[in-house]
Amino acid sequence: MAYQSINPFTNQVEKTFENTTDEELEQTLTTAHQLYLDWRKYNDLEERKRQILKLGQILRERRVEYATVMSKEMGKLISEAEGEVDLCASFCDYYAAHADEFLQPKIIVTTSGRAKVLKQSLGILVAVEPWNFPFYQIARVFIPNFIVGNPMILKDASNCPASAQAFADAVKEAGAPAGSLTNLFLSYDQVNKAIADKRVAGSLTNLFLSYDQVNKAIADKRVAGVCLTGSERGGATVAKEAGANLKKSTLELGGNDAFIILDDADWDLVEKVAPAARLYNAGQVCTSSKRFIVLEKDYDRFLKMMKDAFSKVKMGDPLDPLTTLAPLSSKKAKEKLQQQVATAVENGAKVYYGNKPVDMEGQFFMPTILTDITPDNPIFDTEMFGPVASVYKVSSEEEAIELANNSSYGLGNTIFSNDSEHAERVAAKIETGMSWINAGWASLPELPFGGVKNSGYGRELSSYGIDEFTNKHLIYEVRQ
């Protein structure tokens, strides 16, 4: 089936992209593998730094153009899309500035001789990325690996082909060699085949692949590894194929992040942050706060505050600066969220606000607040990807921590307290990969990103992200 770009506001097909053929996939693998070999031979780090800085310049110069593509394709507010482009440009600056530091050999102190560890590229990587941040998700994995010297084959979400192609074209315009990033429209079988290929590594190649082709790519002996951001199901499938072919993988999967309000929280700050923590990007963020955990004494106050904020949103055209809540990314996403809320209510949850049809064209979903979700409710441990807040009442801080940890997910959490040391002590007890204190989720190039439990494994961004797909090569000379 062809990749289609469907505007979730107008429901109109913007553009159609035909799937990548197996022959095109093979040619991509060959080109990317040769690029990997050339980079290993000539060590063109300085040239890659110049190219990545040029990419940042292109992103800034054409931010409105790129933001508009994203808004039309998956419904993101234009202001949020412009911010996403800016963030990607900051990744370029960061990795160009720190490349030498991150990749320099590490001296190992030993009394038996001389030893050091080199950080070397591994080869072609296959990246399977989602639609909710069309540029950011690609930039997060591509830029550090480009600096390392790992070419990348991209299989992006089937509903965001234009965004993925725009990013890949910007990489090419920046002067990156053929094979740096290749965007392919692949099937998952093709991806798995590529992952199994021992050559897997172009700078960035965007292919329109089927899932069969994804598997085919994973299996290719030229491929060194795979990085996926997506669902648990997709992660399990890719990890299985990668494991069967002894390929390294990193997975950033779903989240059901807790927003914990401690007894000493600053309520002016809570009221400013909490609604946006759920509604940003129409609630379609893995790390957005989804479970709000509030002490009994503050429960009614919090519900009223959230209701007031949710009732003031303005739904409309994502390209209109006055719009504050965009449509969901697709009809499928809306229908899934509707079914999840229905399941929650059928099993005892109460609707405090929302859950009413929106009389507008487009895939809009009314902001909704659910309460009384018990552990036996199927939705208790389910990620709801949209503007639905689940609010829980607890009697103590200990109960709040226990509830936050009662989840198969472990991506992030947010803690509000006026006492930083208190907040840090609580954060250390939460079983997640990331904790934010007195703020909603944030992503910066210098901060590692990733989770534990069913939220995946491995880290992206910062020095941790650049380390994931490097060969830590020990050079040891024994003292005679």
Sequence and secondary structure as in RCSB ss.txt:
>XXXX:A:sequence
MAYQSINPFTNQVEKTFENTTDEELEQTLTTAHQLYLDWRKYNDLEERKRQILKLGQILRERRVEYATVMSKEMG
KLISEAEGEVDLCASFCDYYAAHADEFLQPKIIVTTSGRAKVLKQSLGILVAVEPWNFPFYQIARVFIPNFIVGN
PMILKDASNCPASAQAFADAVKEAGAPAGSLTNLFLSYDQVNKAIADKRVAGSLTNLFLSYDQVNKAIADKRVAG
VCLTGSERGGATVAKEAGANLKKSTLELGGNDAFIILDDADWDLVEKVAPAARLYNAGQVCTSSKRFIVLEKDYD
RFLKMMKDAFSKVKMGDPLDPLTTLAPLSSKKAKEKLQQQVATAVENGAKVYYGNKPVDMEGQFFMPTILTDITP
DNPIFDTEMFGPVASVYKVSSEEEAIELANNSSYGLGNTIFSNDSEHAERVAAKIETGMSWINAGWASLPELPFG
GVKNSGYGRELSSYGIDEFTNKHLIYEVRQ
>XXXX:A:secstr
  EEEE TTT  EEEEE    HHHHHHHHHHHHHHHHHHHHH  HHHHHHHHHHHHHHHHHTHHHHHHHHHHHH 
  HHHHHHHHHHHHHHHHHHHHHHHHHHS EEE  TTEEEEEEEEE  EEEEE  SSSTTHHHHHHHHHHHHHT 
 EEEE  TT HHHHHHHHHHHHHTT  TTEEEEEEEEHHHHHHHHSSBTB  EEEEEEEESHHHHHHHS TBEEE
EEEES HHHHHHHHHHHHHTT EEEEE    EEEEE TT  HHHHHHHHHHHHHGGGG  TTSEEEEEEEHHHHH
HHHHHHHHHHTT  B  TTSTT  B   S HHHHHHHHHHHHHHHHTT EEEE      SSSS    EEEE   T
TSTTTT    SSEEEEEEESSHHHHHHHHHSSSEESEEEEE S HHHHHHHHTTS SSEEEESS     TTS B 
 EETTEE  BSHHHHHHTTEEEEEEEEE  
